[in-house]
C-alpha cells in the first residue's frame, strides 16, 4: 500500500500542471454558474461555457483566449443584433434568409482572422434566441454580452488566482523535452553512416520533433505576452527558441546526409571518432536539457569539442590517404556536407549553453565556456570544403 501511494503521489507530482488546470477550470465553472444565477441571466449555460473556454493552461494563453473570445462575441453580437432589428423576419423563409446573411459573412471573417471565430456562434445565438424565448433582439444582445462577460471575467480571474501557471515557467520543461528529442534523433541518425538508413527512416526517427517545436514556439508567444503585461519576469524566450530551432534544422540536415552508408574502408577509419561524436553530443544535449529543467548551469562543452576535434583529425587523415577520391559523387557530397552540419551543430550547441546559462538560477560556473578550446579550422570544417 505504501508503494502504491508513493507511485500515485509521484504520478500526481509529474502531472501537477494538468491537475492545476483541472482545479482552475472546475472553480471557474462553479463560480460562473453561481454568479449567473445570482444575476438571473437568461442562459447561465453560456457563462459557464465561456469560463471553460478562457481558462487555459497558462496565464498568457488565458489572456489570449479571453481577448479573442470577447472580440468575437462583441462583433458577432453587434452584427447579428443589427440584422435582427433592421430586417423583418416574421416568416420561416425570412428567418432562414437572415440566418444565411448572419452566418456567411461572419464565418468568412472568422476564416480570415482566427480571433473572430466566436463571432459566428454569437451572431446565430443573438438571432435565434429571441425566436425561442420570445424576447427582443436587443435584449438578446445584452444578455449574451453579460453572459460572456461574466464567464470571461470568472475564467480569467481563476487563471490569475487559482494555482496560477505561468507559460514562462512551462518553457523550461517543454524546451528540455524538445532538446532530448533532438538528442535521441541525432544519435539514431548518425548510426546511418555505418549501417545505412531507408528513405523513410529520417521521417520516422524525427517524428514528433516538428510538432513539439511548434508547440514550444506557441508557448513562447504566451510567455512573451505575460512579460509584456508584466505578469512574469525572466529571460527573453527568443534566443532559446531560435537556438532549438537551429538544432532541429541541424538534425534534419544530418538525416539527409546519413541515408547512404559510407564505404567499408572509410567506415573502418571513421567508426570510432563518429561514435565519440555521437555519444558526446547526445550526452551534452541531454545534460543541457536537465540543466534547463532544473535551473542549473550548463554542462562543460569540452567533451563535444574534443570529440569533434578527433573526428576532424581522422577526416583530414582519410583525405590525405585519398580515400575520398574514389567515392561516387553523391556519397562524397554527403560526406562533405556532414562536416559542415557537425560544425554548425557545434556552434549551435555553444549558443544553447549560453541560453541555458541565462536561464540558470544559480551562480555561473567557472568551468563553463564555449571557447574552452581554440577555435581553429578543424577537420569538420575541412570536411565541408
C-alpha positions in Angstrom: 0.0 0.0 0.0 2.8 2.4 0.8 4.5 1.7 -2.5 1.2 2.2 -4.3 0.6 5.6 -2.5 4.2 6.7 -3.4 3.6 5.8 -7.1 0.3 7.8 -7.0 2.0 10.7 -5.4 4.8 10.6 -8.0 2.3 10.5 -10.8 0.4 13.5 -9.4 3.6 15.5 -9.0 4.6 14.8 -12.6 1.1 15.9 -13.7 0.8 18.9 -11.4 0.3 21.4 -14.3 -2.6 19.4 -15.7 -4.0 18.8 -12.2 -3.8 22.6 -11.5 -5.7 23.3 -14.8 -8.5 20.8 -13.8 -8.9 22.6 -10.5 -8.9 26.1 -12.1 -11.5 25.0 -14.7 -13.7 23.5 -12.0 -13.5 26.6 -9.8 -14.2 28.9 -12.8 -17.3 26.9 -13.9 -18.8 26.8 -10.4 -18.2 30.5 -9.8 -19.5 31.5 -13.2 -22.7 29.4 -12.7 -23.2 30.9 -9.2 -22.8 34.5 -10.5 -25.0 33.9 -13.5 -27.8 32.5 -11.3 -27.4 35.4 -8.8 -27.8 37.9 -11.7 -30.8 35.9 -13.1 -29.2 35.6 -16.5 -31.4 34.1 -19.3 -28.9 31.4 -20.1 -26.3 30.7 -17.3 -25.0 27.9 -19.6 -23.1 30.4 -21.8 -21.4 32.0 -18.8 -20.2 28.5 -17.7 -19.1 27.6 -21.2 -17.2 30.9 -21.6 -15.4 30.3 -18.4 -14.3 26.9 -19.6 -13.1 28.3 -22.9 -10.9 31.1 -21.5 -9.4 29.1 -18.6 -6.2 27.8 -20.2 -3.0 26.0 -19.3 -1.1 29.3 -18.6 -2.0 32.9 -17.8 -0.6 34.0 -21.1 -2.9 31.6 -23.0 -5.9 32.6 -20.9 -5.2 36.3 -21.8 -5.2 35.5 -25.5 -8.3 33.3 -25.3 -10.2 35.9 -23.3 -9.2 38.7 -25.7 -10.1 36.7 -28.8 -13.4 35.4 -27.4 -14.6 38.9 -26.2 -13.7 40.4 -29.6 -15.6 37.7 -31.4 -18.5 38.0 -29.1 -18.9 41.7 -29.3 -18.5 41.8 -33.1 -21.0 38.9 -33.6 -23.5 40.3 -31.1 -23.5 43.7 -32.8 -23.7 42.3 -36.3 -26.4 39.7 -35.5 -28.4 42.1 -33.4 -28.3 44.8 -36.0 -29.6 42.4 -38.7 -32.3 41.1 -36.4 -33.5 44.6 -35.6 -33.3 46.1 -39.1 -34.6 43.2 -41.2 -38.1 41.9 -40.6 -38.3 38.1 -40.4 -41.7 37.1 -39.3 -41.9 34.1 -41.6 -39.7 31.0 -41.6 -38.3 31.7 -45.0 -37.3 35.2 -43.9 -35.6 33.8 -40.8 -33.7 31.3 -43.0 -32.5 34.1 -45.3 -31.5 36.2 -42.3 -29.6 33.2 -40.9 -27.6 33.0 -44.2 -26.9 36.7 -44.0 -25.6 36.3 -40.5 -23.5 33.1 -40.8 -21.8 33.6 -44.2 -20.0 36.9 -43.6 -19.1 36.1 -40.0 -17.8 32.6 -41.0 -15.7 34.3 -43.8 -14.3 36.8 -41.3 -13.5 34.0 -38.9 -11.6 32.1 -41.6 -9.5 35.2 -42.3 -8.9 36.1 -38.6 -9.0 33.2 -36.1 -9.5 35.8 -33.3 -13.1 36.3 -34.6 -14.2 32.6 -34.7 -16.6 33.2 -31.8 -18.5 35.8 -33.8 -20.4 33.3 -35.9 -21.7 31.4 -32.9 -22.7 34.7 -31.2 -24.4 36.0 -34.2 -26.5 32.8 -34.5 -27.4 32.9 -30.8 -28.4 36.5 -30.9 -30.6 35.9 -33.9 -32.3 32.6 -32.8 -32.7 33.0 -29.0 -35.4 35.7 -29.4 -37.4 33.2 -31.6 -37.2 30.6 -28.8 -37.8 32.7 -25.7 -40.0 35.4 -27.3 -37.6 38.3 -26.3 -36.5 41.2 -28.4 -33.2 41.1 -30.4 -31.8 44.0 -28.3 -32.4 42.0 -25.0 -30.8 39.0 -26.6 -27.7 41.1 -27.4 -27.5 42.5 -23.9 -28.0 39.1 -22.3 -25.3 37.5 -24.5 -22.8 40.2 -23.7 -23.4 40.0 -20.0 -23.2 36.2 -20.0 -19.9 36.2 -21.9 -18.5 38.9 -19.7 -19.4 37.0 -16.5 -17.8 33.8 -17.9 -14.7 35.5 -19.3 -14.1 37.5 -16.1 -14.5 34.5 -14.0 -12.2 32.3 -16.1 -9.6 35.0 -16.3 -9.7 35.6 -12.5 -9.4 31.8 -11.9 -6.3 31.8 -14.2 -4.7 34.5 -12.1 -5.8 33.4 -8.6 -6.3 29.6 -8.5 -3.0 27.8 -8.7 -1.7 30.1 -11.5 0.6 28.6 -14.0 3.0 30.9 -16.0 3.9 30.0 -19.5 7.4 31.3 -18.8 7.9 28.6 -16.2 6.5 25.9 -18.5 9.0 26.9 -21.2 11.8 25.1 -19.2 10.2 21.7 -19.2 8.9 21.9 -22.8 12.3 23.2 -24.2 14.1 20.5 -22.2 11.8 17.8 -23.7 12.5 19.1 -27.3 16.2 19.1 -26.7 16.0 15.5 -25.5 14.1 14.5 -28.6 16.7 16.2 -30.8 19.5 14.3 -28.9 17.8 11.0 -29.5 17.2 11.7 -33.2 20.7 12.8 -33.8 22.2 9.8 -32.1 20.0 7.4 -34.1 20.5 9.2 -37.4 24.3 9.2 -37.2 24.3 5.4 -37.0 23.2 5.5 -40.6 26.7 6.4 -41.7 27.8 2.9 -40.8 24.6 0.9 -41.2 22.6 2.9 -43.8 19.0 4.1 -43.5 16.0 3.6 -45.7 14.3 6.7 -47.2 11.5 6.7 -44.6 13.8 6.3 -41.5 14.6 10.0 -41.1 10.9 10.9 -41.0 10.2 8.1 -38.6 13.1 9.0 -36.3 12.3 12.7 -36.3 8.5 12.1 -35.9 7.2 14.3 -33.2 10.0 16.9 -33.1 8.3 19.3 -35.5 5.1 19.3 -33.6 7.0 19.7 -30.3 8.9 22.7 -31.7 5.7 24.3 -33.0 4.0 23.8 -29.6 7.1 25.3 -27.9 7.0 28.4 -30.1 3.3 28.9 -29.3 4.2 28.7 -25.6 7.0 31.2 -26.2 4.4 33.7 -27.6 2.3 33.1 -24.4 5.3 33.7 -22.3 6.2 37.0 -24.1 2.5 38.1 -23.7 2.9 37.6 -20.0 6.2 39.5 -19.9 4.6 42.4 -21.9 1.8 42.5 -19.3 4.4 42.4 -16.5 2.8 39.2 -15.2 6.1 37.3 -15.2 9.8 38.0 -15.3 12.8 36.2 -16.6 15.0 35.8 -19.7 13.7 36.6 -23.2 12.5 33.3 -24.7 13.5 34.3 -28.2 17.2 33.3 -28.1 16.4 29.9 -26.6 13.7 29.1 -29.1 15.7 30.2 -32.1 18.7 28.1 -30.9 16.5 25.0 -30.5 15.0 25.6 -34.0 18.5 25.8 -35.5 19.5 22.5 -33.7 16.3 21.0 -35.2 17.5 22.1 -38.7 20.9 20.6 -38.0 19.3 17.2 -37.2 17.3 17.4 -40.4 20.5 18.0 -42.4 22.3 15.2 -40.7 19.3 12.9 -41.5 19.7 13.7 -45.2 23.4 13.0 -45.2 23.2 9.7 -43.4 20.8 7.9 -45.8 23.7 6.2 -47.5 26.3 4.3 -45.5 30.0 5.1 -46.1 32.2 2.6 -48.0 33.7 -0.1 -45.8 37.2 1.3 -45.9 36.0 4.8 -44.8 33.8 3.3 -42.2 36.7 1.5 -40.6 38.6 4.7 -40.2 35.7 6.9 -39.0 33.6 4.5 -37.0 35.4 5.2 -33.7 35.5 9.0 -34.0 31.9 9.1 -35.2 30.8 7.1 -32.2 32.7 9.5 -30.0 30.9 12.5 -31.6 27.5 10.7 -31.3 28.0 9.9 -27.7 29.4 13.3 -26.7 26.7 15.4 -28.4 23.9 13.1 -27.2 25.2 13.3 -23.6 25.8 17.0 -23.8 22.3 17.8 -25.2 20.7 15.6 -22.5 22.7 17.2 -19.8 21.7 20.7 -21.1 18.1 19.6 -21.0 18.4 18.5 -17.4 20.2 21.8 -16.5 17.5 23.8 -18.2 14.7 21.9 -16.5 16.3 22.3 -13.0 17.7 25.8 -13.5 21.3 24.6 -13.1 24.3 25.8 -15.0 25.1 24.3 -18.4 27.4 21.3 -18.7 31.0 21.8 -19.8 31.2 21.7 -23.6 34.8 20.3 -23.7 33.9 16.7 -24.4 32.0 17.8 -27.5 34.9 19.9 -28.7 37.4 17.0 -28.1 35.2 14.5 -29.9 34.7 16.8 -32.9 38.4 17.6 -33.0 39.2 13.8 -33.0 36.7 13.3 -35.9 38.3 16.3 -37.7 41.8 14.9 -37.5 40.7 11.5 -38.7 38.8 13.1 -41.6 41.9 15.0 -42.6 43.9 11.7 -42.5 41.3 10.0 -44.7 41.5 12.8 -47.2 45.3 12.7 -47.2 45.2 9.0 -47.9 43.0 9.6 -50.9 40.1 7.5 -49.8 37.5 10.2 -50.7 38.6 10.4 -54.4 37.1 7.1 -55.4 33.7 7.8 -53.8 30.7 8.3 -56.1 29.7 11.9 -56.4 26.6 11.8 -54.3 28.3 9.9 -51.4 31.3 12.3 -51.4 28.9 15.3 -51.4 27.0 13.9 -48.4 30.3 13.2 -46.6 31.5 16.8 -47.0 28.0 18.2 -46.1 28.1 16.2 -42.9 31.3 18.0 -41.9 29.5 21.3 -42.4 26.4 20.2 -40.4 28.5 19.0 -37.5 30.4 22.3 -37.4 27.1 24.2 -37.5 25.8 21.9 -34.7 28.9 22.7 -32.6 28.3 26.4 -32.9 24.6 26.0 -32.1 25.4 23.8 -29.0 27.6 26.7 -27.8 24.6 29.1 -28.3 22.4 26.6 -26.4 24.9 26.6 -23.5 24.7 30.4 -23.3 20.9 30.2 -23.3 20.9 27.6 -20.5 23.3 29.9 -18.5 20.9 32.8 -19.0 18.0 30.6 -17.6 20.1 29.3 -14.7 19.0 30.3 -11.2 22.4 29.5 -9.8 25.7 31.5 -9.9 27.7 30.9 -13.2 30.1 28.0 -13.1 33.7 28.9 -13.8 34.1 25.7 -15.8 31.5 26.8 -18.4 33.0 28.2 -21.5 32.1 27.5 -25.1 35.5 28.8 -26.0 37.4 26.3 -23.9 39.3 25.1 -26.9 40.9 27.3 -29.6 38.5 27.8 -32.5 40.8 26.7 -35.3 39.8 25.4 -38.6 39.1 21.9 -37.8 38.7 18.8 -40.0 35.0 19.3 -39.5 35.4 22.5 -41.4 37.9 20.9 -43.9 35.4 18.1 -44.4 32.9 20.6 -45.7 35.3 22.3 -48.1 
